[in-house]
Structure formats: structure tokens, C-alpha cells
Amino acid sequence: MTGFLKMHGLGNDFVVVDERVHRHDLTPARIAALSDRHTGIGCDQFVTLRPACAQGADVFVRFFNADGSESGACGNASRCVADLLARETGRDRVGLQTRAGVLHATIIRSGLVTVDMGTPAQGWTDVPLAEEMDTLHLPIAGDPAAVSMGNPHATFFLPTADAIDPCVAGPELEHHPLFPQRANIGFAHVTGPGAMRLRVWERGSGLTRACGSGACAAVVNAIRRGLVERTCTVVMDGGELTITWRENDGHVLMTGPAQTSFNGTFNPEDYPR
């Protein structure tokens, strides 16, 4: 049997499996089956923990979308893992090795975590896009901006919060030919110089109650367009995150809650390989 934790950040929920001592046979098909909300445990993303091999990291974290595909980063899951490690170690600062690099997290208080998400990649090859272009204005109806926060994001800025239904527009935009690795699609409505409303259609998972890396991308793109200040409150369906894009070093800081829902076990052999 394999143990797991069910965790969430603002309702963006995760199944976390610890593989630091023993690895489990978690194939993409098995992860997709376990992520199914009707026949599996159910989650937006599936997270595994392995021993770190990078300097300054306490654990190597891998993030998988609900369809079994791997993602380079996940902001809300990073906060959850940081909270888990802090409770294990008694430290208020931990390092997470990810496909996008080592992310450093600080526990502000119980259940509230700040993660340094690093510097956003703004070049067209970094997002990546299918051809050379200005990432601040993509040639797609709605004039989105693109950036990578360890995974590709495109942000649409809307006149009202309900101008576009993410469940209608999201699937097609995720698979737009300009995004060779697909993309997370953010729909943002700026409500003031330090606030925005955001909904995100996540590649491989669909509409989620919150997306940490999507919130970071939306704020970065809004700042690039001169729409918001360097610190912004992002209101999503599941709650609020505070995002700061530091001017001195270009790093993006994300602050928000992390919670554990329950733990349990499953038999991998009960799910298709």
C-alpha cells in the first residue's frame, strides 16, 4: 500500500506521495487514474517527493497535471510541500528542487507561506512560443501577454470578470498552435492599482479554484503593461494570494495559505499502469 496526503492551497488540491525512501510505480496513466475525482482520489495536481540532489534543496518535487503530464512548476503545491517540510524539520525556511530550479520558501506563520518563484522568463523561446514575436502582445484575439513561471502562461486582460467563460475559451486556447507545449490560460480583470480578479484554465487539469503560478504570471504581465503596482492582491475562486515582483532582483514572491485535508493509502495495482 502507498501512503498519501491530500493538501490544498485555496482549494487548488493535490495528492502528495512521499518517495524519499521507497519509489512507487506511478506511471502517467496511473497518476491520471488516481487524479480522477470519480474513480480515484481526485486532485488538480499530483505531487511526488524524492531526495534532493541540488545545493540548498531539502527535497526534489515533481508536479503532474490531472491528465498525467508533468509540469515544471506549481505555486500552490510548492507552498503545501514547504508547509509539510517545515512541520517535519521545525525550520521556517526550506528549499524545493523542481524542474524549474530551486525554490526557497519561508513560513510566515502557521499555514501561511511565501515562496520565491524566481524570475519570470519573458522571451518567446522561453515561454515557449512556436515562432518569434513580442510576448507582451500575442497575435491572438483578445491580445494576451505570455510569460513562463517554470511553465507557460498566457494572460488575457478583460473589461469585466465575467467577459469570458474559461470553460468555453480555455480548452481551445490551451491547445493554440502558438503554444507547442500547451499553455495555462489566465483571464484577469484589473480592479485597481494593487488588485485583480483572476480565473485560470490550467493545461492538463482544466479550471481550478486557484493557480499560484498563474497568479504570478498575471501580475507580471499586468506590471509589464503598466496596469498594476509591484505588489498585487490576486482574488481567485478559492481565495486570495499576494504577489510581489521585486524590482531589485526580478524575483516573484507569492504568499498564501497551505492546508492539509486528510491522509490515506491506496494500492497502485488497483489502477491501470
LINRA-V932065 format. One record per helix or strand of 3 or more residues. SS is the DSSP state (alpha for helix, beta for strand). FROM is the first residue (numbers start at 1). LEN is the number of residues. If there is no record, write none. Layout:
ss,from,len
SS,FROM,LEN
SS,FROM,LEN
//
This chain:
ss,from,len
beta,2,8
beta,12,7
alpha,28,8
beta,45,6
beta,59,7
alpha,75,15
beta,93,6
beta,101,9
beta,112,8
alpha,124,4
beta,145,4
beta,152,6
alpha,166,9
beta,184,9
beta,195,8
alpha,212,13
beta,231,6
beta,239,7
beta,251,7
beta,259,8
alpha,268,3
//
